[in-house]
């Protein structure tokens, strides 16, 4: 596994943890971040690497900072 893959998986786990902590569904986060629920689910599973802009939208949807999303 490449380092970038490990970071993607850790970030995905962090997103899921924050979402659950906020008592939100994937669909709710996706709606607030203006993306499809399917795409957001792929992000949480670590299947895709969204852009920084997309992470910013997710952070706003979760009412947190982009820096809080990343495990490094």
Beta strands, then each sheet from edge to edge (+ up, - down):
end
